[in-house]
Amino acid sequence: MSKPILDPKKNVPEVTVYSVAMGLVMTILFSAAAAYLGLKVGQVFEAAIPIAIIAMGVSSATKRKNALGENVIIQSIGACSGVIVAGAIFTLPALYILQAKYPELTVDFTKVFLSSLLGGILGILFLIPFRKYFVKEKDGEYPFPEATATTKVLVSGEGESKGAKTLLISGAIGGLYDFIVSTFGAWAETVSTSMMHWGAVVADKAKIVVKNNVGAAVLGLGYIIGLKYAFIICCGSFLVWLVIIPMMNLIWGGDVLDLMNTGVTKTIGELSAEQIFKDYARHIGIGGIAMAGMISIVKQFGIIKSAMGLAVSEFKKGSGDAQKVDRTDRDLSMKVIVIGIVATLVAVFLFFRFGVVDNLTHALIGVAVVGIISFLFTTVAANAIAIVGSNPVSGMTLMTLILASLIMVASGLKGVSGMTAALIIGGVVCTALSMAGGFITDLKIGYWIGTTPAKQESWKFLGTLVAAATVGGVMIVLNKTYGFTGENALVAPQANAMAAVIDPLMNGGSAPWLLYGIGALLALVLTWFKVPALAFALGMFIPLELNLPLLIGGAINWYVTTRSTDAQLNTQREEKGTLIASGFIAGGALMGVVSAILRFAGLDLWIAEGWWTNPLAVVMYIALILWFVRTVIKK
């Protein structure tokens, strides 16, 4: 077992006015930033590392003594931002997307806020019984990549000031770069082969087009993901855009394919490559994601059994036994957890019954789906974070949506009411699973450093409340500014996928089961060959222009960490690159929110137009990459 840095026998400063206030400020800032970035590119960055760097920088600059425990609380509260955002934006924008087609569908702040809040609370409560299993009993078996990196930042000595300076500079550069693009359009945000004559001809005739988003924030995401997983994700995109879409045009170019009985009249050949992707090809990725989630549950059954055994043994202990436990091993009482779960499920029921559906049976069905699936998938989310640092929450939520839709239709709830109910169910489940995956990282950091788990667990609820309120407000602003449908709308790829799944199921049509089946079979084959099926399937339904920059960022990571024969130097370069990438992400996303607010306020901003915006975008992107590489490699 690891020996914590802080003495378990001594009380140390953790929860103070400073740490709570700072944590809440980080929650608000990073919730807004993550919501913008996630809706724009479909990837939500984890805020733990940037928040840890800021916490260390502030405590160092103010010469605050014994701040390590406080900084863990700041990071833990602030990290609510990324996980709540992921849960909300992967599902709830689908309500806005469907509202454009069905005006009678209502979306308001209350639905977004309560879905995020109740889901986040469930995620916290369901995970706590599994803490000792993942964090303590299996210590040393799981790598916890993000927790490892964040812990290094928090305990760093002489390096914290330099780290904060590097993050600040890269954040300013990335923020200014993306602000100029998103606000003034000084150069194109996405470049593609179709901007050249030959590329336009190939796109029209063969339906082959390659696109790349040139934003700083997306490049930073690719660096942190790394070359391996970025390559696997891109392989999924390449299969769809360079093989499946052209093959569909070649084989069925003159045919009309109406797989969902929605009255399609155009032939495949009349559609653009983007339309073929949206209406057909990405459904293969959805099937793959769903199957990858089911495979994960089967693999994690033993974990559920072992962790629940530990929880039951804790429940049987008396209060006197609890007082004998070291400070660093003290959780919230199991009785509090059980009562909290019951109370939260009752609140979910009341929310469904009086805010979503008007039928008692449907409200009960909704609560049952939320409770059972959230509990079963909690270990999948925690295990994924522990091993690879990424949470397959979107795939698990797609499974939830399909299941909820089938159950609701069978119980007589269809149409707009059925769509709303299923998406709210998906939003609560998605947020619960996102929280469970993210919170296990916070608890692992606390375990290594030596903070009190019960304090992290208690104050996580406040962070969840603030994050849920922030996300609800930001989503309304972004919808009114950009929208989720039409030209130049926010991409929101996961939410679009959710809307594409649920619409036909709730309107007497059918889902594209053939495409789902192909994706599911592909996931089984990939799993057989030990290829991460989830990452591959994600690449199949997220647009290529958002995946290709991940590969470029991953390639930068590989390049800067393999230039030297000195392993220690390569590690130092990787960590410095992580700081720069985190700065790109945070700066780009925050300035994206500022740009959205300016547009929302109705300011008449100059937007560049002309043939030169595409070539200039290529030049600026190359310059950004060269600065990144040079800054990392130089001594």
C-alpha positions as CSV (number, residue, x, y, z in Angstrom):
1,M,0.0,0.0,0.0
2,S,1.2,3.5,-0.8
3,K,2.3,5.7,2.1
4,P,0.5,9.1,2.0
5,I,2.4,12.3,2.0
6,L,0.4,13.9,4.8
7,D,0.5,12.1,8.2
8,P,-2.8,10.1,8.7
9,K,-2.5,10.7,12.5
10,K,-2.5,14.5,12.2
11,N,-5.2,16.9,11.3
12,V,-4.2,19.2,8.4
13,P,-5.8,22.2,6.8
14,E,-8.3,21.0,4.1
15,V,-11.7,22.5,4.1
16,T,-11.3,26.3,4.7
17,V,-13.0,29.4,3.4
18,Y,-10.2,29.9,1.0
19,S,-10.2,26.3,-0.4
20,V,-14.0,26.2,-0.8
21,A,-14.2,29.7,-2.4
22,M,-11.3,29.0,-4.7
23,G,-12.8,25.6,-5.7
24,L,-16.2,27.2,-6.6
25,V,-14.5,29.9,-8.7
26,M,-12.7,27.1,-10.6
27,T,-16.0,25.2,-11.0
28,I,-17.7,28.2,-12.6
29,L,-14.8,29.1,-14.9
30,F,-14.1,25.6,-16.1
31,S,-17.8,24.6,-16.4
32,A,-18.3,27.5,-18.9
33,A,-15.1,26.6,-20.8
34,A,-15.7,22.9,-20.9
35,A,-19.4,23.3,-22.0
36,Y,-18.3,25.5,-25.0
37,L,-15.5,23.2,-26.1
38,G,-17.6,20.0,-25.7
39,L,-20.5,21.4,-27.7
40,K,-18.1,22.7,-30.4
41,V,-15.9,19.7,-30.9
42,G,-17.4,16.8,-28.9
43,Q,-14.5,16.4,-26.5
44,V,-14.6,17.6,-22.9
45,F,-11.2,18.2,-21.3
46,E,-10.6,17.1,-17.8
47,A,-10.1,20.2,-15.6
48,A,-8.1,18.4,-12.9
49,I,-4.6,19.3,-14.1
50,P,-5.2,22.9,-15.0
51,I,-7.0,23.5,-11.7
52,A,-4.2,21.8,-9.8
53,I,-1.7,24.1,-11.5
54,I,-3.6,27.2,-10.7
55,A,-4.1,26.2,-7.1
56,M,-0.4,25.5,-6.7
57,G,0.5,28.8,-8.5
58,V,-1.8,30.9,-6.2
59,S,-0.7,29.2,-3.0
60,S,2.9,29.7,-4.0
61,A,2.5,33.3,-5.0
62,T,0.7,34.1,-1.8
63,K,3.2,32.1,0.2
64,R,0.4,30.1,1.8
65,K,1.7,27.6,4.3
66,N,0.5,23.9,4.6
67,A,-1.6,24.4,1.4
68,L,-1.4,20.9,0.0
69,G,-4.6,19.6,1.7
70,E,-6.4,22.8,0.7
71,N,-5.2,22.4,-2.9
72,V,-6.7,18.9,-3.1
73,I,-10.1,20.2,-2.0
74,I,-9.8,23.1,-4.6
75,Q,-9.0,20.5,-7.3
76,S,-11.8,18.1,-6.1
77,I,-14.5,20.8,-6.0
78,G,-13.3,22.4,-9.3
79,A,-13.2,19.1,-11.1
80,C,-17.0,18.9,-10.9
81,S,-17.0,21.2,-13.9
82,G,-15.7,18.7,-16.5
83,V,-17.7,15.7,-15.3
84,I,-21.0,17.6,-15.0
85,V,-20.5,19.2,-18.4
86,A,-19.8,15.9,-20.0
87,G,-23.0,14.4,-18.6
88,A,-25.1,17.4,-19.7
89,I,-23.8,18.2,-23.2
90,F,-23.7,14.6,-24.4
91,T,-27.5,14.3,-24.1
92,L,-29.5,17.4,-23.2
93,P,-28.7,19.5,-26.4
94,A,-30.6,16.8,-28.2
95,L,-33.7,18.4,-26.8
96,Y,-32.8,21.7,-28.6
97,I,-32.0,19.7,-31.8
98,L,-35.3,17.9,-31.7
99,Q,-37.2,21.1,-30.8
100,A,-36.2,22.6,-34.2
101,K,-38.2,19.7,-35.8
102,Y,-40.9,19.5,-33.1
103,P,-41.7,23.0,-31.8
104,E,-44.1,21.7,-29.1
105,L,-41.1,20.1,-27.3
106,T,-40.2,22.4,-24.4
107,V,-36.6,22.9,-23.1
108,D,-35.9,25.2,-20.1
109,F,-33.2,25.8,-17.5
110,T,-35.0,23.7,-14.9
111,K,-34.8,20.5,-17.0
112,V,-31.1,20.9,-17.7
113,F,-30.2,22.0,-14.2
114,L,-32.1,19.2,-12.4
115,S,-31.0,16.5,-14.8
116,S,-27.3,17.5,-14.2
117,L,-27.7,18.0,-10.4
118,L,-29.6,14.8,-9.6
119,G,-27.3,12.7,-11.9
120,G,-24.2,14.2,-10.3
121,I,-25.4,13.4,-6.8
122,L,-26.3,9.8,-7.8
123,G,-22.8,9.4,-9.3
124,I,-21.2,10.5,-6.0
125,L,-23.3,8.3,-3.8
126,F,-23.0,5.2,-6.0
127,L,-19.2,5.5,-6.2
128,I,-18.4,6.0,-2.5
129,P,-19.0,2.2,-1.7
130,F,-16.4,1.4,-4.4
131,R,-13.7,3.8,-3.2
132,K,-11.8,1.3,-1.0
133,Y,-11.8,-1.3,-3.7
134,F,-10.4,0.9,-6.5
135,V,-8.3,3.3,-4.5
136,K,-7.0,1.1,-1.6
137,E,-7.4,-2.6,-2.2
138,K,-6.2,-2.4,-5.8
139,D,-3.5,0.2,-5.2
140,G,-0.6,-0.4,-7.6
141,E,-2.7,-2.5,-10.0
142,Y,-4.3,0.4,-11.8
143,P,-2.2,3.2,-13.4
144,F,-4.6,6.1,-12.9
145,P,-2.9,8.3,-15.5
146,E,-4.7,11.5,-14.8
147,A,-4.5,11.1,-11.0
148,T,-0.8,10.5,-11.3
149,A,-0.2,13.6,-13.4
150,T,-2.4,15.8,-11.1
151,T,-0.7,14.4,-8.0
152,K,2.7,15.3,-9.4
153,V,1.5,18.8,-10.0
154,L,0.1,19.2,-6.5
155,V,3.2,17.9,-4.7
156,S,5.8,19.5,-7.0
157,G,8.2,21.7,-5.1
158,E,10.4,24.1,-7.1
159,G,8.5,23.4,-10.3
160,E,5.1,24.8,-9.4
161,S,5.9,28.5,-10.3
162,K,7.4,27.6,-13.6
163,G,4.5,25.3,-14.3
164,A,2.0,28.0,-13.6
165,K,4.0,30.4,-15.8
166,T,4.0,27.9,-18.7
167,L,0.3,27.3,-18.4
168,L,-0.4,31.1,-18.3
169,I,1.7,31.8,-21.4
170,S,0.2,28.9,-23.4
171,G,-3.3,29.7,-22.3
172,A,-2.8,33.3,-23.5
173,I,-1.5,32.1,-26.9
174,G,-4.2,29.4,-27.4
175,G,-6.9,31.7,-26.1
176,L,-5.9,34.6,-28.4
177,Y,-5.5,32.2,-31.4
178,D,-9.0,30.7,-31.0
179,F,-10.6,34.0,-30.1
180,I,-9.4,35.6,-33.4
181,V,-10.8,32.6,-35.3
182,S,-14.2,32.3,-33.5
183,T,-14.8,36.0,-33.1
184,F,-13.4,37.6,-36.3
185,G,-12.9,34.6,-38.6
186,A,-9.5,36.1,-39.6
187,W,-8.7,32.6,-40.9
188,A,-10.8,29.5,-41.5
189,E,-11.6,27.3,-38.5
190,T,-11.6,24.1,-40.6
191,V,-9.6,23.4,-43.7
192,S,-10.4,20.6,-46.2
193,T,-9.3,19.1,-49.4
194,S,-12.4,20.5,-51.1
195,M,-11.0,24.0,-50.8
196,M,-8.9,23.1,-53.9
197,H,-10.5,22.5,-57.3
198,W,-9.4,18.9,-57.5
199,G,-10.6,18.2,-54.0
200,A,-14.0,19.7,-54.7
201,V,-14.3,17.4,-57.8
202,V,-13.3,14.3,-55.8
203,A,-15.7,15.2,-53.0
204,D,-18.6,15.6,-55.5
205,K,-17.9,12.6,-57.6
206,A,-16.3,10.0,-55.2
207,K,-17.6,11.5,-51.9
208,I,-14.0,11.5,-50.5
209,V,-13.1,14.5,-48.4
210,V,-10.6,15.1,-45.7
211,K,-11.1,17.9,-43.1
212,N,-9.1,19.2,-40.2
213,N,-10.1,21.7,-37.4
214,V,-7.1,24.1,-36.9
215,G,-8.1,25.2,-33.4
216,A,-5.5,25.4,-30.5
217,A,-7.9,23.7,-28.0
218,V,-8.4,20.6,-30.1
219,L,-4.7,20.3,-30.8
220,G,-4.1,20.3,-27.0
221,L,-6.7,17.6,-26.5
222,G,-4.8,15.4,-29.0
223,Y,-1.5,15.9,-27.2
224,I,-3.0,14.8,-23.8
225,I,-4.9,11.8,-25.4
226,G,-1.6,10.6,-26.9
227,L,-0.7,9.0,-30.2
228,K,-2.0,5.5,-29.4
229,Y,-5.6,6.4,-28.7
230,A,-5.7,9.3,-31.1
231,F,-4.6,6.9,-33.8
232,I,-7.2,4.3,-32.9
233,I,-9.9,7.0,-32.9
234,C,-8.8,8.3,-36.3
235,C,-8.7,4.7,-37.7
236,G,-12.5,4.7,-37.0
237,S,-12.9,8.0,-38.8
238,F,-10.7,6.8,-41.7
239,L,-12.8,3.7,-42.1
240,V,-16.0,5.7,-42.3
241,W,-14.8,8.7,-44.5
242,L,-12.3,7.0,-46.8
243,V,-13.9,3.5,-47.2
244,I,-17.6,3.3,-46.1
245,I,-18.9,6.6,-47.5
246,P,-17.2,6.2,-50.9
247,M,-18.3,2.5,-51.1
248,M,-21.9,3.4,-50.3
249,N,-21.8,6.0,-53.1
250,L,-20.2,3.4,-55.5
251,I,-22.6,0.6,-54.7
252,W,-25.9,2.4,-54.0
253,G,-25.3,5.8,-55.6
254,G,-28.5,5.6,-57.7
255,D,-30.6,4.1,-54.9
256,V,-32.8,5.6,-52.1
257,L,-32.0,4.0,-48.7
258,D,-34.8,4.6,-46.2
259,L,-33.6,2.5,-43.2
260,M,-35.7,4.3,-40.6
261,N,-38.9,4.7,-42.6
262,T,-38.7,8.5,-42.4
263,G,-39.7,9.2,-46.1
264,V,-36.2,9.8,-47.5
265,T,-36.4,10.7,-51.2
266,K,-32.9,11.5,-52.3
267,T,-30.5,8.9,-53.7
268,I,-27.1,8.3,-52.0
269,G,-25.4,9.9,-55.0
270,E,-27.4,13.1,-54.5
271,L,-26.1,13.5,-51.0
272,S,-22.8,15.1,-49.9
273,A,-20.2,13.1,-48.0
274,E,-21.3,14.9,-44.9
275,Q,-24.9,14.0,-45.4
276,I,-24.1,10.3,-46.0
277,F,-22.1,10.4,-42.8
278,K,-24.9,12.0,-40.8
279,D,-27.8,9.9,-42.1
280,Y,-26.1,6.5,-42.5
281,A,-22.4,5.9,-41.7
282,R,-22.3,7.2,-38.1
283,H,-25.0,4.8,-37.0
284,I,-22.4,2.0,-37.4
285,G,-20.3,3.8,-34.8
286,I,-23.3,4.0,-32.5
287,G,-23.8,0.2,-32.7
288,G,-20.1,-0.2,-31.9
289,I,-20.3,2.0,-28.9
290,A,-23.3,0.2,-27.5
291,M,-21.6,-3.2,-27.9
292,A,-18.4,-1.9,-26.3
293,G,-20.4,-0.8,-23.3
294,M,-22.1,-4.2,-22.9
295,I,-18.7,-6.0,-23.2
296,S,-17.4,-3.7,-20.4
297,I,-20.2,-4.6,-18.0
298,V,-19.6,-8.3,-18.5
299,K,-15.9,-7.9,-17.8
300,Q,-16.6,-5.8,-14.6
301,F,-19.1,-8.1,-12.9
302,G,-16.4,-9.5,-10.6
303,I,-15.5,-5.9,-9.6
304,I,-19.1,-5.1,-8.6
305,K,-19.3,-8.3,-6.5
306,S,-16.0,-7.6,-4.7
307,A,-16.7,-3.9,-4.0
308,M,-20.2,-4.5,-2.7
309,G,-18.8,-7.1,-0.3
310,L,-16.5,-4.4,1.1
311,A,-19.4,-2.0,1.3
312,V,-21.7,-4.5,3.2
313,S,-18.9,-5.2,5.7
314,E,-18.6,-1.4,6.3
315,F,-22.3,-1.1,6.8
316,K,-22.3,-3.7,9.6
317,K,-19.7,-1.8,11.6
318,G,-20.8,0.3,14.5
319,S,-20.1,4.0,15.0
320,G,-17.4,3.1,17.5
321,D,-15.5,1.2,14.8
322,A,-15.8,4.1,12.5
323,Q,-14.1,6.4,15.0
324,K,-11.0,4.1,15.1
325,V,-10.4,4.4,11.4
326,D,-7.5,6.7,10.3
327,R,-8.5,10.1,9.0
328,T,-7.2,9.1,5.5
329,D,-9.5,6.1,5.4
330,R,-12.7,7.7,6.7
331,D,-15.7,7.8,4.3
332,L,-19.2,9.1,4.7
333,S,-21.2,6.6,6.8
334,M,-22.8,3.8,4.7
335,K,-26.1,4.7,6.4
336,V,-25.8,8.2,5.1
337,I,-25.0,6.8,1.7
338,V,-28.1,4.5,1.6
339,I,-30.4,7.3,2.9
340,G,-28.9,9.7,0.3
341,I,-29.4,7.2,-2.5
342,V,-33.1,6.7,-1.5
343,A,-33.7,10.4,-1.1
344,T,-32.1,11.2,-4.5
345,L,-34.2,8.5,-6.3
346,V,-37.3,10.0,-4.7
347,A,-36.3,13.4,-6.0
348,V,-35.7,11.9,-9.5
349,F,-39.2,10.4,-9.3
350,L,-40.8,13.7,-8.3
351,F,-38.8,15.5,-11.1
352,F,-40.0,12.9,-13.7
353,R,-43.6,12.9,-12.4
354,F,-44.2,16.6,-12.2
355,G,-41.6,18.0,-14.7
356,V,-41.3,15.5,-17.5
357,V,-44.2,13.0,-17.8
358,D,-47.8,13.1,-16.5
359,N,-48.2,9.4,-15.8
360,L,-47.3,7.6,-12.6
361,T,-46.3,4.4,-14.3
362,H,-43.9,6.2,-16.7
363,A,-42.3,8.1,-13.9
364,L,-41.7,4.8,-12.0
365,I,-40.2,3.2,-15.1
366,G,-37.9,6.2,-15.5
367,V,-36.6,6.0,-12.0
368,A,-36.1,2.2,-12.3
369,V,-34.0,2.7,-15.5
370,V,-32.0,5.5,-13.9
371,G,-31.2,3.6,-10.7
372,I,-30.4,0.2,-12.2
373,I,-28.2,1.4,-15.1
374,S,-26.4,4.1,-13.1
375,F,-25.4,1.5,-10.5
376,L,-24.3,-1.2,-13.0
377,F,-22.3,1.2,-15.1
378,T,-20.6,2.9,-12.2
379,T,-17.8,0.3,-12.0
380,V,-17.3,0.5,-15.8
381,A,-16.8,4.2,-15.6
382,A,-14.4,4.0,-12.6
383,N,-12.4,1.1,-14.1
384,A,-12.0,2.9,-17.5
385,I,-10.7,6.0,-15.7
386,A,-8.3,3.9,-13.6
387,I,-6.8,2.2,-16.6
388,V,-6.8,4.6,-19.5
389,G,-7.9,7.9,-18.0
390,S,-10.9,8.2,-20.3
391,N,-14.6,7.5,-19.6
392,P,-16.8,5.8,-22.2
393,V,-19.8,7.6,-20.9
394,S,-21.3,8.5,-24.3
395,G,-21.4,4.8,-25.4
396,M,-23.1,3.7,-22.1
397,T,-25.6,6.6,-22.5
398,L,-26.5,5.5,-26.0
399,M,-27.3,2.1,-24.6
400,T,-29.4,3.7,-22.0
401,L,-31.3,5.8,-24.5
402,I,-32.1,2.8,-26.7
403,L,-33.2,0.7,-23.8
404,A,-35.3,3.6,-22.3
405,S,-36.9,4.3,-25.7
406,L,-37.9,0.7,-26.2
407,I,-39.3,0.4,-22.6
408,M,-41.2,3.7,-22.9
409,V,-42.7,2.8,-26.3
410,A,-43.7,-0.6,-24.9
411,S,-45.5,1.2,-22.0
412,G,-47.4,3.5,-24.4
413,L,-45.3,6.7,-24.2
414,K,-44.4,7.8,-27.7
415,G,-43.8,11.0,-29.8
416,V,-42.6,14.2,-28.3
417,S,-43.4,13.2,-24.7
418,G,-41.5,10.0,-25.2
419,M,-38.4,11.8,-26.6
420,T,-38.3,14.2,-23.7
421,A,-38.6,11.5,-21.1
422,A,-36.0,9.3,-22.7
423,L,-33.5,12.1,-23.1
424,I,-34.0,13.3,-19.5
425,I,-33.4,9.7,-18.4
426,G,-30.3,9.7,-20.5
427,G,-29.1,13.0,-19.1
428,V,-29.4,11.9,-15.5
429,V,-27.7,8.5,-16.2
430,C,-24.9,10.2,-18.3
431,T,-24.1,12.7,-15.6
432,A,-24.1,10.0,-12.9
433,L,-21.6,7.9,-14.8
434,S,-19.5,10.9,-15.8
435,M,-19.3,11.9,-12.1
436,A,-18.5,8.4,-10.9
437,G,-15.6,8.2,-13.4
438,G,-14.2,11.6,-12.6
439,F,-14.7,11.3,-8.8
440,I,-12.5,8.2,-8.6
441,T,-9.6,10.3,-9.8
442,D,-10.1,12.9,-7.1
443,L,-10.3,10.1,-4.4
444,K,-7.1,8.5,-5.7
445,I,-5.3,11.8,-5.6
446,G,-6.5,12.3,-2.0
447,Y,-5.3,8.7,-1.1
448,W,-1.8,9.3,-2.4
449,I,-1.5,12.7,-0.7
450,G,-3.2,11.8,2.5
451,T,-6.4,13.9,2.7
452,T,-9.7,12.9,4.3
453,P,-12.1,11.1,1.8
454,A,-15.2,12.1,3.8
455,K,-14.3,15.8,3.3
456,Q,-13.8,15.3,-0.4
457,E,-17.1,13.4,-0.6
458,S,-19.1,16.0,1.4
459,W,-17.9,19.1,-0.5
460,K,-18.3,17.4,-3.9
461,F,-22.0,17.9,-3.6
462,L,-21.6,21.7,-3.4
463,G,-19.4,21.7,-6.5
464,T,-22.0,19.6,-8.3
465,L,-24.7,22.1,-7.5
466,V,-22.7,25.1,-8.8
467,A,-21.5,23.2,-11.9
468,A,-25.1,22.1,-12.8
469,A,-26.3,25.7,-12.5
470,T,-23.5,27.1,-14.6
471,V,-23.9,24.5,-17.4
472,G,-27.6,25.2,-17.5
473,G,-27.0,28.9,-18.1
474,V,-24.1,28.5,-20.5
475,M,-26.2,26.0,-22.6
476,I,-29.0,28.5,-23.0
477,V,-26.5,31.3,-24.0
478,L,-24.8,29.0,-26.6
479,N,-28.1,27.8,-28.0
480,K,-29.4,31.4,-28.5
481,T,-26.0,32.5,-29.9
482,Y,-25.1,29.6,-32.3
483,G,-27.9,27.1,-32.1
484,F,-27.5,23.3,-32.5
485,T,-29.1,23.0,-35.9
486,G,-28.5,24.7,-39.3
487,E,-25.5,26.3,-40.8
488,N,-22.6,27.3,-38.5
489,A,-24.3,25.6,-35.6
490,L,-22.4,24.0,-32.7
491,V,-21.5,20.5,-33.7
492,A,-22.6,18.7,-30.5
493,P,-21.8,15.3,-32.1
494,Q,-22.9,13.1,-29.2
495,A,-26.2,15.0,-28.7
496,N,-26.8,14.8,-32.5
497,A,-26.2,11.0,-32.3
498,M,-28.7,10.8,-29.4
499,A,-31.3,12.7,-31.3
500,A,-30.7,10.5,-34.4
501,V,-31.3,7.4,-32.3
502,I,-34.4,8.5,-30.4
503,D,-36.4,10.3,-33.1
504,P,-37.4,7.3,-35.2
505,L,-37.9,5.0,-32.2
506,M,-40.5,7.4,-30.8
507,N,-42.4,8.2,-34.0
508,G,-43.5,4.8,-35.2
509,G,-40.4,4.4,-37.4
510,S,-37.6,2.1,-36.6
511,A,-33.9,2.4,-35.8
512,P,-31.3,1.5,-38.4
513,W,-30.8,-1.9,-36.8
514,L,-28.7,-3.2,-39.7
515,L,-26.2,-0.4,-39.2
516,Y,-26.2,-0.9,-35.5
517,G,-25.6,-4.6,-36.0
518,I,-22.6,-4.0,-38.3
519,G,-21.1,-1.7,-35.7
520,A,-21.8,-4.2,-32.9
521,L,-20.2,-7.0,-34.9
522,L,-17.2,-4.8,-35.6
523,A,-16.8,-4.1,-31.9
524,L,-16.8,-7.8,-31.1
525,V,-14.1,-8.4,-33.8
526,L,-12.0,-5.5,-32.5
527,T,-12.3,-6.8,-28.9
528,W,-11.2,-10.3,-30.1
529,F,-8.1,-8.8,-31.5
530,K,-7.5,-6.7,-28.4
531,V,-8.1,-3.4,-30.1
532,P,-10.0,-0.8,-27.9
533,A,-13.4,-1.0,-29.5
534,L,-14.8,2.0,-27.8
535,A,-12.2,4.4,-29.0
536,F,-12.5,3.0,-32.6
537,A,-16.3,3.4,-32.5
538,L,-16.1,6.9,-31.1
539,G,-14.0,7.8,-34.2
540,M,-16.7,6.4,-36.4
541,F,-19.4,8.8,-35.3
542,I,-17.5,12.0,-34.4
543,P,-16.8,14.0,-37.6
544,L,-13.3,13.5,-39.1
545,E,-12.4,17.2,-38.8
546,L,-12.5,16.8,-35.0
547,N,-10.5,13.6,-34.9
548,L,-7.7,14.4,-37.3
549,P,-6.3,17.2,-35.1
550,L,-6.3,14.7,-32.2
551,L,-3.9,12.6,-34.3
552,I,-1.7,15.6,-35.0
553,G,-1.6,16.5,-31.3
554,G,-0.8,12.8,-30.5
555,A,2.0,12.9,-33.1
556,I,3.5,16.0,-31.4
557,N,3.4,14.1,-28.1
558,W,5.3,11.2,-29.7
559,Y,7.8,13.4,-31.4
560,V,8.8,15.5,-28.4
561,T,9.1,12.5,-26.1
562,T,11.3,10.4,-28.4
563,R,13.9,12.9,-29.5
564,S,16.4,12.1,-26.7
565,T,18.1,8.9,-25.5
566,D,17.7,10.3,-22.0
567,A,14.5,8.9,-20.6
568,Q,14.3,11.5,-17.8
569,L,14.6,14.3,-20.3
570,N,11.8,12.8,-22.4
571,T,9.6,12.6,-19.4
572,Q,10.3,16.2,-18.5
573,R,9.4,17.2,-22.0
574,E,6.2,15.2,-21.9
575,E,5.1,17.0,-18.7
576,K,6.0,20.4,-20.1
577,G,4.0,19.5,-23.2
578,T,1.0,18.6,-21.0
579,L,1.2,22.0,-19.4
580,I,1.2,23.7,-22.8
581,A,-1.6,21.5,-24.1
582,S,-3.7,22.2,-20.9
583,G,-3.1,25.9,-21.5
584,F,-4.3,25.6,-25.1
585,I,-7.4,23.8,-23.9
586,A,-8.3,26.1,-21.1
587,G,-7.4,29.4,-22.9
588,G,-9.1,28.4,-26.2
589,A,-12.2,27.2,-24.5
590,L,-12.5,30.2,-22.1
591,M,-12.1,32.7,-25.0
592,G,-14.6,30.7,-27.0
593,V,-17.1,31.4,-24.2
594,V,-16.2,35.1,-24.3
595,S,-16.8,35.1,-28.1
596,A,-20.2,33.5,-27.6
597,I,-21.2,36.1,-25.0
598,L,-20.1,38.9,-27.4
599,R,-22.3,37.4,-30.1
600,F,-25.1,36.8,-27.7
601,A,-25.0,40.5,-26.7
602,G,-25.5,41.4,-30.3
603,L,-22.2,43.1,-31.0
604,D,-21.6,43.7,-34.7
605,L,-18.2,42.0,-35.1
606,W,-16.2,42.1,-38.3
607,I,-15.9,38.7,-40.0
608,A,-13.2,38.2,-42.5
609,E,-14.2,36.8,-45.9
610,G,-12.0,35.8,-48.9
611,W,-10.1,33.1,-50.6
612,W,-7.1,33.8,-48.4
613,T,-8.8,32.6,-45.2
614,N,-8.0,28.9,-46.0
615,P,-4.3,29.2,-46.9
616,L,-3.8,31.6,-43.9
617,A,-5.4,29.0,-41.7
618,V,-2.8,26.4,-42.8
619,V,0.1,28.8,-42.2
620,M,-1.1,29.8,-38.7
621,Y,-1.7,26.2,-37.8
622,I,1.8,25.2,-38.8
623,A,3.2,28.2,-36.9
624,L,1.2,27.2,-33.8
625,I,2.6,23.6,-34.0
626,L,6.1,24.8,-34.5
627,W,5.9,27.1,-31.5
628,F,4.5,24.2,-29.4
629,V,7.3,21.8,-30.4
630,R,10.1,24.3,-30.1
631,T,8.9,25.4,-26.6
632,V,8.8,21.9,-25.4
633,I,12.1,20.7,-26.8
634,K,14.3,23.8,-25.9
635,K,16.3,23.5,-22.7
